[in-house]
Amino acid sequence: MSIEKQVDSGRRGLLAATCAAGGVAGLATAGALVCTFQPSERAKAAGAPIEVDIADLKPGEMKIFEWRGKPVWVLKRTPEMMASLNRTEDKVADPKSEKSYQMPMQAYCKNQHRSREEHKDILITVGICSHLGCSPGKKFESDSQASLPDDWAGGFLCPCHGSTFDLAARVYKNKPAPANLDIPPHMYLSDTKILIGKDEKGEA
């Protein structure tokens, strides 16, 4: 065999070995990237539905839970609170919840009280203002208060820019917030246990 043929043969062998090594390295890198983009168990848990218990929630009281890093309010409204929604109907910007914020409005809550018919006294809403993402505070007393109108019927006040919401979390007219507060998907497991983040159609 000539020297020239030996050199060509050696080059081909070196090239094959280099390609094989590169292929293995490429597969390893691709595997690492796939692992990197897979959500961690903690990330999955952060977005997973949560089960909440409201057995000890009394009329007029509100509990706050965390779902997807956001506060979710669960308010048990009194008969007086429910009646106030008739008085605010013509004062809120979107009484029928036609406009959504970050989540589509759930069909089963597209009503005056913005809750399921079988539990119409329970309001479940994400406590994030649709203006710039501040968290409003509760102002349930239905009398004259600082920063609120004299005919205030109770609801929520955003401390950042003054947007006000009634006791169905509907924003009042002529306020900075462009939409009502979000209603997350939810379903009742019993009269006192609620699954937030999932309903009959699946997870949010």
N, C-alpha and C positions, 0 to 999 in steps of 0.2 A: 504494500500500500504506500502511496506517495505521501510526502509530508503535507502537501496541500489538502489531500483528502482527510488526513488525520486532524488537521486544524478545523476543516469544515464540520467534521463529525463532532469534535469537541465543542465547537460553538453551538451546534444544534442541541447538544446535551445540556449545556449551560443555560440556553434560552428556555428549554423545556422546564428545567428545574426552577428557573426564575419565575416563569408563568405559573407554575404549580404553587410556589410559595406565595406569590401575589394573590392567587385565587383563594387560598386558605385565609390569608390576612384580610382579604376583602369580605369573605363570608363572616369572619370573626367580627370585623368592624360593623357589618350590616346587622349581625346579631346583637351587638352592643347597642346600636341605634334603635333597634326594635324594642329592646328592653327599656331604653331610656324613654321612649314615647308611650310605653304602656303605663296607665295610671296606677299609682301605688294604692295599697289597701286603705291608707289614710285618706287619699284623695277620693276614693270611691265612697268611703264613709261620710265624707263632708257633703257629698251631693245626694246621699241616699235618703229615702223617705224616713221620717221620724214618727214614732208613736208617742202620743201625749195623753196624759190622764187628767181629766177635769172634774173628777168626782167631788173634790172639795171646793170647786169654784162657785162662789155665791153670786146671786144677782147683783149687778153693779160692779163686779170685780173683774179684773183683767189679769191674765198670766202672759208672760213673755217667754217664748222658746226660741232656740237658734236652729235655723235650717239653712244650709248652704252659706253659712257665715252671716246670715241676715236675721234681724229680729222678726219673729212672727207673733202677732198679738192674737190672743183668744179672749174675747170679751163676752161675758154673759150679760145680756141687756135686760133691764127691768121692763115691765109693761110701759112705764112712763118714757123710757128711752126709746122703745119701739114706736110709741105714739108720736114722738118728736120728729120722726122721719116724714110724717105728713106735712109738718110745718116747714121743713127745709126743702121739700121737693122742688119748689119754684126758685129756690135761692142757690142751688148747686148748679155747676156748669154742665154736668153730664149725668142727669138723674137716672138714665136707663143704661149707663155704663157701656156706651157705644164705642168709646175710645179707650184703647189699652195703653199701658205703660211698658213694662218690660215683659209681661206675661199676657197671653190672650185671656180674655175674660171667660171664666168657666160658665157654660150654658146653664148649669143648675143653680148658679148664683146671680144670674142676670135678672134681678128683680129689685124691688125697692129696698129691701133689707139686706141684699147682697149676701145671702146665705142659703143653705139648703132648706127646702120647705119643711122637712120633718124636724129641723132644728133651727127655726127661723130666728130664735132669740140669740143664737151664737154667731158672733162675727169673727171670722178668721181672716186676717189680712197681714201683708208684709209691711212692717212699720218703717218704710223708707219713702220719703217725699219724692214725688215725681219731678220736682224742680231741679235740685242739685244734689240729691241723695242724703240730705240730713234726716234725722229721725225725729218726727214730731212728738210732742208730749201730750198726755191726756189732760183734758179740761172738761170733766164730766158734769160739773155743776152748771145747772141751767139758769144762772143769774148773771148780772153784770160783773165783768171781771176786766182787769187791766189788759189792754191790747185786743180786747174782744168787743163785738157790738153789744148794745144794750139788750137786744132780743136774742142773745146767744142761747141756743137750745141744748148745748153740750156737744162735745166732740173732741177734736184734736187740733193743736196749734203747732206749726213748725217754727222753732225759735230762730232759724236762720234768716228767713225772708218774709215771715208772717202769713204763709198760706194756712188756711183753715179748712178743716174737714168735718163733716157731720158724723153722727154715730153709726153710719154705714160706710165710713171712710170715703165719702164722696166730696170732692173739692168744691169749695164755694166759688161763685163767679168772680171775675176780675181779680184773681190771685195769681202769683207767679207760677204756681204749679200747674202744668198743662193737663194733668189727668188724675183720675181717682187713684187711690192706693191699690196695689195689686192684690188679687185674691189668689192664693196658691191652690193648685189641685189638692183635694183632700176628700176623705171618705170616713164615715163613722163605722168603727168596728163594733161598737156598742153605744149605749146612750152616754157613756162617760169616757170612752176611748176613741181617739181620732188619729188617723194616719195622714200626716201632712207631707205633700210631695208626690202623692200617688192617688189616683182615683180609678174608677171602673175602666177607663181607657188606657191606663198604664201610668208610668212615671213621667214627671215633668221633664 
